[in-house]
Amino acid sequence: MQNQTLKKGQDDLDITVNHDCTWCFSDPDGVFGNPSTLLAAGSYSATNPHTTYGPYTPVATGTVYFNAVTSGPCNPQGITATGHTIIVTN
């Protein structure tokens, strides 16, 4: 998943797991609620067909940073240079 731009209360987000990975995210603005209702951080296994989680509807404006890695530690701030952000506007 790359950068996503959503509208608060209007757009939905689905997350599809297509590789075995560790998913993590940081939602400091409470974009998906407080506590966040976004897919729980942790390890996920790809299935066939791939598993899709959601829909998740943003309830506030702000930015969520995410990352999913197949090995090594996951950085919840994402790697912004490659577009690991979800930006929610009004």
N, C-alpha and C positions, 0 to 999 in steps of 0.2 A: 504494500500500500504506500502510495506517495502522498504528497500534500493534498489535503482536502479542505475546501472552503464550504461551510454550511451556513444556513440561516437559522437562528435561534427559533425553536418551536415549529419550524416548517420542514426542514430537511432531516432525513434519517441517515444513519451510518450503519453499514453492515461490515463485519470483519470476517474474511474468509481465510482459514488456515489451510495452506497448500504445501507446507513443508513442516517437518518436525522442528519446533523452535521454542525459545523462551521469549515470551511477550512481556513487555513492561511499558508503563506509561506514567506520566506526571500530569495531573489535572489540578494545578494550584488555583485556578479561577472557578472551580466547581462547575465547569461547562456541562458535565453530564450528571450533575447533582452533587450533594454533599452529605454522605460520602458518594463518590462517583459510582454510577451504575454501569460504567464501561466494562467490557470483558476483563475479568479478574486477571491480574498479573500472575504469571506462572508458566509452566511447561505445557505445551500442547502437541499432540501427535496428529499428523496429517492422516486423513482417511480417504477412501475412494468410494464414492465421490467426496470431494473436499467438504469440510464442515464450515458452515457460515453461521456466525453469531450476530444477533441483533434482531430487529433494528434498535438502534440507540438514537434517541432524539435529544439534542442539546437543549438545556433549560436556561443557559446563561451565555453571555458573550465571553470570549477569551481565547486562549490558545492551550491546546493539549499537545505535549511532546510524547512521542512514542518510538519504540524500537522493537525489533524482533530479531534475535540472533540464533544461529544454529550451533554455535559453540562460543565459549567464553562468557564473560559477564555482560549483562544487559545494562546499557546506560539509559535511564529513564528520561534524560533530557534529549534523547534521540540524536541524530546526526543531521543538524539543520541544513548542512551543505547539500545533502542528498534528498531533502524534502520530507522529513519525518515530523510533520506538524499537522494538526487539525485546527483550523482557524474558524471561529464562529462569530458571525456578525448579526446585527439586528435585521 
